[in-house]
Amino acid sequence: MNKPIKRIIILLSAAVLLGLVFVFGLSSHIKSSTSSSIFAKAEDVPNSYTVIVLGASVRANGNLSTILKDRVESALQLYTDGKVKRFLLSGDNGTIHYNEPEAMKEYLMERGVPEEHIFLDYAGFDTYDSMYRASAVFDVKDAVVVTQNFHLPRALYIARKLNLNYVGYIGDKHIYAHENSNKKRELLANVKAYLELTFKNEPTYLGDKIPIDGPPQSSYSLD
């Protein structure tokens, strides 16, 4: 093997190694820096005005996926226990045929939650957008974020870097079919979040203010 090729292989190997160190180091930092703000038991969760439910897939028939249903049920438990007063349901409504926030809202209303206690973020296309818009659009100053355990550290890391006083409640109620894949994807999602925060990206959409402690969202014009 000639020297130039050998040098290139060494440089590429070093770059890959440094990349892996960064990815796994970032993951470790995100987990350790948020662990004290994540709660597994509802009774341990601090009282807050708002619970933010992060979206996940909705089936073609409109039913919530298992992961999303567990998130919404966990948030409902906090509401029933008097830990929170308002829901902010943040998810993907990228087309007229797919609407995560409305599906979550329908699920909650079927279980007795008044419509005026539910606010919808239709442009929560990813975790960064959801956290950013929670503050910038809905003026959520403190909140409990509900999602699965593999996802919570990143959500809270983003919130902290945006100077938001949010804590997390673990929404796991099952062992999920793609749990290992979700954990692996989270490694790259952490890098994406790091870059979004570093470059101070704005979310896909912003829009007019809809304060979570103001009138019901249904009283606002969403045109």
C-alpha positions as CSV (number, residue, x, y, z in Angstrom):
1,M,0.0,0.0,0.0
2,N,1.5,3.4,-1.0
3,K,1.9,6.2,1.5
4,P,-0.8,8.6,0.2
5,I,-3.5,5.8,0.4
6,K,-2.3,4.7,3.8
7,R,-2.5,8.4,5.0
8,I,-6.0,8.8,3.7
9,I,-7.1,5.6,5.4
10,I,-5.6,6.7,8.7
11,L,-7.3,10.1,8.4
12,L,-10.7,8.6,7.5
13,S,-10.4,6.2,10.4
14,A,-9.5,9.0,12.8
15,A,-12.5,11.0,11.6
16,V,-14.9,8.1,12.1
17,L,-13.5,7.5,15.6
18,L,-13.9,11.2,16.5
19,G,-17.4,11.2,15.1
20,L,-18.4,8.2,17.2
21,V,-16.8,9.8,20.3
22,F,-18.8,12.9,19.7
23,V,-22.1,11.1,19.1
24,F,-21.8,8.9,22.1
25,G,-20.4,11.6,24.3
26,L,-23.2,13.9,23.4
27,S,-25.8,11.2,24.2
28,S,-24.2,10.7,27.6
29,H,-24.1,14.4,28.3
30,I,-27.8,14.8,27.4
31,K,-28.9,12.0,29.6
32,S,-26.8,13.0,32.6
33,S,-27.7,16.7,32.4
34,T,-31.5,16.0,32.3
35,S,-31.8,12.9,34.6
36,S,-32.7,14.9,37.7
37,S,-35.7,16.5,35.9
38,I,-37.2,13.2,34.7
39,F,-39.9,11.4,36.8
40,A,-41.2,7.9,36.6
41,K,-44.0,8.3,39.2
42,A,-46.9,10.7,38.8
43,E,-46.9,11.5,42.5
44,D,-43.3,12.8,42.2
45,V,-44.0,15.2,39.3
46,P,-44.0,18.9,40.4
47,N,-47.3,20.7,39.8
48,S,-47.3,22.7,36.6
49,Y,-49.9,24.7,34.7
50,T,-49.2,22.8,31.4
51,V,-48.5,19.3,30.2
52,I,-47.0,19.1,26.8
53,V,-47.6,15.8,24.9
54,L,-45.2,15.3,22.0
55,G,-46.8,13.7,18.9
56,A,-46.2,10.3,17.4
57,S,-47.8,8.3,14.7
58,V,-51.6,8.1,14.2
59,R,-53.1,5.1,12.3
60,A,-55.0,5.4,9.1
61,N,-58.3,4.9,10.9
62,G,-57.5,7.8,13.2
63,N,-56.6,5.7,16.3
64,L,-53.5,6.6,18.2
65,S,-50.5,4.3,17.9
66,T,-49.5,2.5,21.0
67,I,-46.6,4.9,21.7
68,L,-48.9,8.0,21.3
69,K,-51.7,6.5,23.3
70,D,-49.3,5.8,26.2
71,R,-48.2,9.4,26.1
72,V,-51.7,10.8,26.1
73,E,-52.8,8.4,28.9
74,S,-49.9,9.4,31.0
75,A,-50.7,13.1,30.5
76,L,-54.3,12.4,31.4
77,Q,-53.2,10.8,34.6
78,L,-51.4,14.0,35.6
79,Y,-54.5,16.0,34.8
80,T,-56.8,13.7,36.7
81,D,-54.4,13.8,39.7
82,G,-54.5,17.6,39.7
83,K,-50.9,18.0,38.7
84,V,-51.6,20.1,35.5
85,K,-54.4,22.3,34.3
86,R,-53.9,22.6,30.5
87,F,-52.8,20.3,27.7
88,L,-50.6,21.4,24.9
89,L,-50.8,18.7,22.2
90,S,-48.0,19.1,19.8
91,G,-47.6,17.1,16.6
92,D,-47.6,16.8,12.9
93,N,-50.5,18.2,10.8
94,G,-48.5,18.5,7.6
95,T,-51.4,17.5,5.4
96,I,-55.2,17.6,5.6
97,H,-55.2,13.8,5.8
98,Y,-52.9,13.5,8.8
99,N,-53.4,15.3,12.1
100,E,-51.8,14.1,15.3
101,P,-53.0,17.0,17.6
102,E,-56.7,16.5,16.6
103,A,-56.4,12.8,17.1
104,M,-55.0,13.3,20.6
105,K,-57.7,16.0,21.4
106,E,-60.5,13.6,20.3
107,Y,-59.1,10.9,22.6
108,L,-59.0,13.2,25.6
109,M,-62.4,14.7,25.0
110,E,-63.9,11.2,24.8
111,R,-62.5,10.7,28.3
112,G,-64.1,13.9,29.7
113,V,-61.5,16.6,29.3
114,P,-63.2,19.9,28.5
115,E,-62.3,21.3,25.1
116,E,-61.2,24.6,26.7
117,H,-58.5,22.9,28.6
118,I,-56.8,21.6,25.4
119,F,-54.5,23.6,23.2
120,L,-53.2,22.3,19.9
121,D,-49.9,22.9,18.2
122,Y,-50.4,21.8,14.6
123,A,-46.8,22.6,13.6
124,G,-44.9,20.4,16.1
125,F,-43.1,18.6,13.2
126,D,-40.2,17.6,15.4
127,T,-39.1,17.9,19.0
128,Y,-37.2,21.1,18.4
129,D,-40.2,22.8,16.8
130,S,-42.4,21.6,19.6
131,M,-40.2,22.9,22.4
132,Y,-39.5,26.2,20.6
133,R,-43.2,26.9,19.7
134,A,-44.4,25.9,23.2
135,S,-42.6,29.1,24.5
136,A,-42.7,31.3,21.4
137,V,-46.3,30.8,20.4
138,F,-48.1,29.4,23.4
139,D,-46.1,31.3,26.1
140,V,-45.6,28.1,28.2
141,K,-43.2,29.2,31.0
142,D,-43.2,25.9,33.0
143,A,-44.4,22.5,31.9
144,V,-44.3,18.8,32.2
145,V,-43.2,17.1,29.0
146,V,-44.6,13.6,28.4
147,T,-43.1,11.1,26.0
148,Q,-41.2,7.8,26.3
149,N,-38.0,7.4,28.3
150,F,-35.7,7.2,25.3
151,H,-37.0,10.5,24.0
152,L,-37.3,12.6,27.1
153,P,-33.6,13.5,27.6
154,R,-33.4,15.1,24.2
155,A,-36.7,17.0,24.7
156,L,-35.6,18.4,28.0
157,Y,-32.1,19.2,26.7
158,I,-33.6,21.3,24.0
159,A,-35.9,23.0,26.5
160,R,-33.0,23.8,28.8
161,K,-30.9,25.3,26.0
162,L,-34.0,27.4,25.1
163,N,-34.1,28.6,28.8
164,L,-37.3,26.8,29.5
165,N,-38.2,25.4,32.9
166,Y,-39.6,22.1,31.9
167,V,-39.5,18.7,33.5
168,G,-40.4,15.3,32.1
169,Y,-42.7,12.4,32.9
170,I,-42.0,9.0,31.5
171,G,-44.9,7.8,29.3
172,D,-43.8,4.2,28.9
173,K,-46.5,1.7,29.5
174,H,-45.4,-1.1,27.2
175,I,-42.4,-2.7,25.6
176,Y,-42.5,-1.3,22.1
177,A,-41.9,-3.3,18.9
178,H,-39.2,-1.0,17.6
179,E,-37.7,0.1,20.9
180,N,-34.1,-0.8,20.0
181,S,-34.4,1.1,16.7
182,N,-35.9,4.1,18.4
183,K,-32.9,4.2,20.8
184,K,-30.4,4.0,17.9
185,R,-32.2,6.7,16.0
186,E,-32.0,8.9,19.1
187,L,-28.2,9.1,18.7
188,L,-28.6,10.9,15.4
189,A,-31.5,12.9,16.6
190,N,-29.3,14.2,19.4
191,V,-26.8,15.5,16.9
192,K,-29.6,17.1,14.9
193,A,-30.9,18.9,18.0
194,Y,-27.3,20.0,18.9
195,L,-26.9,21.6,15.5
196,E,-30.3,23.2,15.6
197,L,-29.5,24.8,18.9
198,T,-26.0,25.8,17.9
199,F,-27.2,27.6,14.8
200,K,-30.3,29.0,16.6
201,N,-32.7,27.7,14.0
202,E,-36.3,28.9,14.0
203,P,-39.0,26.3,13.7
204,T,-40.7,25.5,10.4
205,Y,-43.6,27.9,11.4
206,L,-44.2,30.4,14.1
207,G,-47.4,32.5,13.9
208,D,-49.5,34.6,16.3
209,K,-49.3,34.2,20.0
210,I,-51.9,31.8,21.6
211,P,-51.1,32.1,25.4
212,I,-51.8,28.8,27.2
213,D,-53.2,30.7,30.2
214,G,-55.4,32.9,28.0
215,P,-58.9,32.3,26.4
216,P,-59.6,28.8,24.9
217,Q,-57.8,28.2,21.6
218,S,-61.2,27.8,19.9
219,S,-61.8,31.5,20.5
220,Y,-58.8,32.5,18.4
221,S,-58.9,32.9,14.6
222,L,-56.4,30.4,13.2
223,D,-56.6,31.7,9.6
